[in-house]
Amino acid sequence: MNELKQVQSLLYRLITAPSGAADGLASEQNPPQGGLEAVVGGDDRVSAIDRVEIYANMYFYRLLEVLKEDYPATSAVLGEINFHNLVTGYLIDYPPTEPSVFWAGRYLPDYLRDHPLAAEFPFAPDLAMVERKIIEIFCAADATLLDVDTMRAIPAERWPSLRMKLAPAAALLDERWKVGDILRAVEAGRGWERPVHGALKMLIWRSKSRVHHRELEKTEAAALQRLQRGATFGRVCGTIASSVTADRAAAEINRLLERWLSDQVLVLVPRRSD
């Protein structure tokens, strides 16, 4: 290992030491010859270890700000002190391993599920899960989205055999709490209320550089799940029709298809011969 890499590794260990740079230095098995001053300049005003501590504080607070931006609703619900303490413990258990801060908070929802705060805020893990998915959807790959014009260009006799699926920038999430109301309240700068408990599904998708979300009715959730499992559009229509009376089936199918095409949440799965 060259000298520069040794210095970089040492500084990273000190800056990320859970109990502070001084304790980190004390626990080093092979400290630098000549002490820390041999690799970090110090003076009468600020010692070498104090300089490293400054960087260590900057490192933590930068990550804290990143996670506040990634989880604004979770932060608002838990409160500043609770969120600060949550992030402190999280970064000890899950220190960043990637160059991009995009990945820094990916395990926070799972960490929160087993955290004591989940007893006081049982809906917070679901809220964090949704906020993480919003970030991932925002950064998801583009695709050729299915829209009204594309559907109209396909001969009607082919529609029953069509296969569709959610676009890369769309996802279904299982929820135990209706946390969408909290998200909307925080986004609008309003006060939030404790959400309703109960199993439901949420659709999250990106459209025109903005991420949207909404809880789904059972019929729509079941239809989108069938699409994701590879069912043809004809079979999906059967799922929708089975949930309403016969005289309402066509209208319900048209309503949902129109909404999916308007929201642009679907892509067409090519036929093998296409």
Number of C-alpha atoms within 10 A of each C-alpha: 5 6 8 10 10 12 15 11 12 19 21 14 17 25 24 21 18 17 11 17 25 15 12 17 21 10 12 12 7 8 12 15 9 8 11 19 14 11 15 14 13 16 9 6 7 12 15 18 19 14 15 23 19 13 17 22 15 13 13 16 15 13 19 20 12 16 22 19 11 20 23 16 24 26 20 16 20 17 11 12 10 14 20 18 10 20 23 17 15 18 19 13 12 16 13 17 9 9 8 8 14 15 12 21 24 20 16 20 21 13 18 21 19 11 15 11 16 15 11 10 15 17 22 24 25 23 23 26 22 26 19 18 19 24 15 18 21 18 15 15 10 10 11 11 17 21 19 13 9 11 13 10 8 11 8 9 8 10 14 13 13 18 21 21 21 23 23 19 23 24 20 19 14 14 21 17 21 22 26 18 17 21 20 16 14 17 11 9 9 11 11 16 11 14 15 12 13 10 10 16 21 20 20 21 26 23 14 6 8 10 18 15 18 15 20 15 11 12 17 22 18 17 20 24 16 19 19 17 11 16 19 19 19 14 18 22 21 14 19 20 19 12 15 14 10 10 9 11 18 14 13 19 18 12 11 17 17 14 11 18 18 14 16 22 23 26 18 17 14 10 9 5 4 5
